[in-house]
Each structure stands twice: as structure tokens, then as C-alpha cells.
Amino acid sequence: MQIIYTDEFLQHQTGGFHPEKPERLTAIATALKNQPWSDRLEWTAPKIRKEIRSNIEKCHNPKYIDLVQAIATQGGGMIDGDTVVSKHTYDVAVLAVSAWLDGIDRVLEVNQPAFILSRPPGHHAKRDIGMGFCIFNNAAIAAMYALELDGIERVAILDWDVHHGNGTQEIVWNQAQIAYVSVHQAPFYPGTGWQSETGDHENILNLPLPSDSAIAEYLPIFTQRIIPFLQDFKPDLLIISAGFDANSDDPLASMNLKPQDYGIFTELCLEVTSKIIFGLEGGYEFKSLAASVVAVVEKIINN
């Protein structure tokens, strides 16, 4: 299985007390490399894409892209109270987008899932501004890129991060060829993701859950709502905004999932299609974060 990763993702520096820190990735990478099936993983660094700016502009205002670059060039700063730009952030965020696009290419080449182990995350990044630790909206950019490829007519995005992906929803709201599904804690940051938000083409499905929800609450949502919705949409590709902050140990939320539960979600998603890219979003307790990614990858390898 393909893991797309580079140590360059560690150069996005957020400060010692910020929860979205480089150690998130090193914890995951170490855990994956210590598994008995680690020899079945193919680690690949993302490639630099000359056309990447045009891909990003399909989802973000050029003035916002220029703003991120300018802040980074000046040595760093803040987009909002949560979202840090360091001197390397622009280059790292662009490379993260490239990694997600590489994942699309790889999945369509081999018809098997790939995992994009990147940062900064993206699903809160709106068309005109980043927020919630997110710089560029990797999932939305990847979906728009995929639709330009031969044989891809419909792309679905499943977001199981504990927070609603308000940025992804905003960008794909009027895109009939892109479905967006989110299961998330509510009421909670960023205050969006209600069931009444369905998109211009009924292409959006929001499934808010109350705090303290565990697998007993999540599983019926997956089997009765998410999987049927995705199967009815018939995507040629499934992109998963794979946040792992609904774990019971996560410090930023109040849900009660366990790492092995993400393996269950993965198995269900494989009933929709084998063409899946998993891209890292949230997850801030290193041990449960790493164990959750291991559960996803192990399920795919043993499928």
C-alpha cells in the first residue's frame, strides 16, 4: 500500500504549545514502520508540480494564496487565532496539496487505496481564508483535480474528522459532480454542518452527533446513512478527510471512539469502492492518532 510522506511536512512550525505539531506525523510514521506488515508499505515522497498554483486557484482566491505566501516570506504570522503561518508554511502547504494529487494518480493507477500522511490539514480552509489550523483545502482541491482526469465523472468526499469541514462544504456546495458527507460532533467548532445544509444539488449530507458519541452511535450512521448515500452517488473515486480527533483520548473534542473503530469505518468504505485516498486531517493525541492510522492501513492490507 502506498504511503505518501516526506519529512518536509515537519517544517510547518506552529509553536511548542500548538496542538497541530510535527510530532503528529512522526508518531504515525514510527507506528506504521513498527508493524509486522510494514514491508507491505511503499513510502513515496510527493513530487513538485509546476501547475500546482492553478490547481489551488480552482478552490481558493488568488489573493488569499498570495497572502499566505507573503506572510511566510516575511517570516511568519497568524491567519487567525488558531492558524499559524511559519516561514516554511507556504511551501509545505503547497507540497501537501501535491501529495494529495499524487494520491489521486496512484489510486487510479492501481485501483487500490493510498494514505496521504501530510500536514497542514485542510478541511476548514475556505475559498477566501484559512482557519482552524488549515491553510489550503487539500480534499476539495484533490476532488476538483480528479474531475479533470479521464474516466472520473463523480467524486465523493467523506469527512469523519470530529469537526465539520466547513471549508470543504463551502467550496463544493454548487458542484453537482462532488458529494460531501460529514459526520461530526455538534454543537461544536466551527458551528456549521447541520442537516439542513444540503448543497445546491442535494450533494451534501451532514450527520451531526452529540458529544460522548461512541461506536454504538456512529455505526448505525455509517450503515444506514453514509454508505447508502455514497453507493447511490456511485463515485468513481472516494476521498476521505481522515481526522482522528473523535478518539476518546483526544484533547480537543468530546467523543468516545477507539482506534480500532476507524478500521470498521474503513471496511465499510471499501464496500463503496477500492479507489480511496485517505488524507490526514485532525487528531492531536499522538498514541491514539497513530493507532487509528494503523487500524485503517491494516484493514486495507488485509482486505
N, C-alpha and C positions, 0 to 999 in steps of 0.2 A: 504494500500500500504506500502511496506517495504522501510524504510529509514535506510541505514547502515551508522552509525556515532559513533564516540567516541571523548570525549574531548582530548584524547591523540593526535589527529591530530593538536591540538593547540600548541603542544610542539616543532614543527618545527619553530624555531625562525629565522627570516630573517632581523631583524632590523627595527627601527621605520620608516624609510623613504622608505622601500621597498614596492612596490605595492602588492606583494603576501604575505599577512599577515594573522594571525589567525582570525582577525575580519571579514574576508570574510565569514568564516563558522558560526561564532556566529550570524551574521546578517541574514543568511539564516535560521538557526535553529530557531531563535526567530520569524521570519516571518511565518514559517510553523506552529509553535506551537500556533500562534495567529489567525489562520484561523478558521472559523466556522466549518470546516470539519476536524479539527485536530485529533478528536477522531478516524478517519478512517486511521490514520497513525500508523504503527508499527515500533518503533525505536529499532534497534538492533545494538549492538557493534560487530565489526569484531572479529573473533576468530583467535588465533595464530595457524599457520600451520607449522608443523615440516618440511614439504617438500618444504617450500616456496622458499628456495635458488635454488632448482633445477628448479622451475617454472621461476624464474627470469633469470637463466642462459640460458633458451631457447631463450631469446631475448637480453641478454646483456653479454658482455665479462666478464668472472670471474675476470679479472684484474681490470676492472672498478668497479665492485661491491666491491672488496677489497679496492679500492681507496676511495670510499665513506665512507666505514666503518672506514678506517684508519683516514681520516680527522675528522670524528665525534669523534672518540676515543681520538684524540689529542685536542679536544675542539672546533673544527670548523674551517672553512676556506671557500675559494671560488673555485668553479669548473671553472667558467668564470666570466666575469664582472657583470653578472646578476644573477648567480645561487649560492645561499648560502647553505652551509652545516653547521648546528649548532651541538652541542654535542648530540642532540636527533634526528637529521635528519635521520640517517640511520635506526633507529628503527621505526620511524614514516613512512618513505617511504616504508619499508617492510610491515608495518601494512596496509598502503594504498593499496598495491598490494593484500594483503589478503582480504581486504574489497571488491575489485572488483571481486575476485574469489568467495567470499561468494555471491555476487550479481548474478553471473552466476548460482550458485547452486540454489539459491532461485527462480530465474526467471524460470528455467527449472522445478522446483518442482511444481510451481503453475500456470505456463503459463501466468503470468501477469508481468508487468514492475516493476522494482525496481530502486531506486535512490541511488547512492553512493556519499555521502557527505564527500569527503576526500580531503586531500592535503598532500604533494605537488602534483601539476599537473604532467602530464607525456608525452604529445604528441610530445614534442621537443626532448625527450631523445633518443639518437641514440644508436646503438649497443655498441659503444666503449666509449661514453662520454655523460654526461648530458649537457643541455644548456637551455636557455630561461625559467628559474625558475624550470625546470623539472629535476627530479632525475631518477626515473625508469618509463618505458613506460607502464603504467597501462593497457591501451587499448590493446596494442599488446600482452602483457603477458596474459591478460584475453582471448583474441581470441585463442592463442595457447593452453591454458588450456582447453577451451571449446571443441576444436577439439579432445581431448583425451577422451571425455565423450561419452557414448553410445547414438546413435541417432543423433549426430551432425556431419554433413558432410561438411557444408559450414557456415562460419561466415562472416558477413558484419560489417564494422566499418564506421559509418557516423560521420564526424568531422565538426561541424558547428562553432567552435571557429573562431574568426576573423583572427587568424594566421594559416598558413598552418602547419599541423602536419608532419614536415619533418622527425622526428624520426620514427613515425608510418609507414610512407611510406617506409622508408629505410628498416625497419625490415620485412615488409610483401611483399616487391617488388617481390620476387620469390615464393610466397606462392599462389598456384592456388586455394586453398580452402578458402582463405581470400580475400574479396573485401574491398578496401578502397576508400571512397568518401569524398572529402573535398570541401567545399565552403568557400572562404576566400577573404580577401582584398588583392589586388595586383596592382602594386608592393608594397611589404611590407616585414617586417621581417617574416621568415628568408631568403627570396629570392628564395624559391622553390615553387612548386605547379603549374607549368604551364601545359596547356592542353596536351602538347607533352609528359608529363611524365605519362605513362600508365601501367607500370609494365611488367614483363616477360610474363604474361598470360592475358594481357589486363584486369587485375583485379583492376586497379586503374583509378579513374575518378576524375580529378581536374577541378574545376569550379571557376577560379579567377574572382572577381568582382572589379570594380574601387571604389575608396573612394567615400563617400557620398551615396552609395547604400542604399536603404531602402526596405521595404516590396514589393514595386512595382517592384523592380528588383529581389529580392530573390524569390518571389512566382512563377514566371514562371520557374526559375531554378529548384525549387523543383518539380513542377508538370510535367514539360516536360523532365527533365534530371535525377534528383536524384531518384525520386520514380520509374520511369520506369526501370532505371538501377538496382535498388535493387530488384524489382519484377522479372526482368529477371534472376538475380543471384539466386533467391529463397533461401535466407539464412535460416538456422534453428535457427539462433539467430542474433539479431541486437544489436551491441554495439554503443552507441552514446557518442563520446567525446564532452561533453556538455560544451562548453565555452560560456560565455555570454558577451564577450567584444566587440561584434558588436553593442551593445546598443549605442544610440546617446550620452548618458551621460558618456560613458567610457573614461577615460583619456589617454588610451594607443593606441587608434585607431581612425578611422575617418569614421565610418559607422553610419547609422541612423535608426537602428532597435529600436523597442519599446518592453518592456517586454511582452506584450500580443502576439507579433509576434511569440515568442517561443512556445506558446500554439498552434498556427496554424501549425508550423513545427511538433509538437508532434502528432497532429491529423492526419497529412498526414503519418507520420511514422507508426502509428497504422494500416494503410491500408496495410502495408507490412507484419507485424506480431505483435502479442501481446507479443512475447518473446523479450523484450527490456530491456537492462540495460543502464541507464543514469549515466555517471560518470563525476564529475565536472572537468573541465579544467580551462580556464581563466574567467575573469570578475572581475573588480577592482574598480567599483563604487558601494558601498555597497547597496544603496537603489534599484538601477535598477537591480543589481545582484540578490538580494533577491526576488524582484518582478518577475523576469524572472523564477526563480526556482518555485515559487508559481504558475505561469501560466502553467508550464509544469505539475506539480503534480496535479493541479486542473483539467486539461484536462483529465488526466489519470483516476482520481477518478470519474469523471462524464461521462466517456466514456461508 
